[in-house]
């Protein structure tokens, strides 16, 4: 049994998502305890992680053996097996660890995890799909959803907002967006967009607002 120390993270399911997350955490200096049902997957990770155990995480004994109650956070990265994901989640909650991040594959799956009491449900495939759709459309070069109804996007200023000070534009009233920061002429560093800043066509901007308002604003004059 590993000494589950303060600050440790348990990653359950070391597939493509869980595996890369676990490796990344190790790079950040975090102690990572991994579990996977497959011997092959376990041996792939044995060298890299702090401790790896082969076992079925739906089994309470297996979870107890790695000291699941004592780790700081648990990531349930088993996604494609819905039953396993639900069982593992409910066992861990029952064992008293509430600090769960769980991966969901579908919308109903996410809903069930929320109902069980998981606060942090992530849907990497879904989120990446939504993000890529914005990038592929072309007017937005980076897109970061903060919440269901709030996003940040990187784009260029519409012609109609260029060459005049931001304060005179009434962007919030007119378009429901805020220009948070700007980068001058394709180079240099980002600056906070104060009210007295004037943007030019070759600048880049970072805007915040609802997904709909941000999309509409990014497509203006383009
Ligand atoms: P990904 O798409 O990220 O690879 P999957 O859900 O397909 O995600 O894979 C999850 C991993 O979880 C696999 O490596 C699989 O062996 C492991 N796994 C599946 N069921 C269990 C279980 N009951 N206990 C522990 N690990 C499991």
Boltz pocket constraint, residues with backbone or C-beta under 6 A from the ligand:
constraints:
  - pocket:
      binder: B
      contacts: [[A, 12], [A, 13], [A, 14], [A, 15], [A, 16], [A, 17], [A, 18], [A, 35], [A, 36], [A, 37], [A, 38], [A, 41], [A, 55], [A, 56], [A, 57], [A, 58], [A, 77], [A, 78], [A, 79], [A, 80], [A, 81], [A, 84]]
      max_distance: 6.0
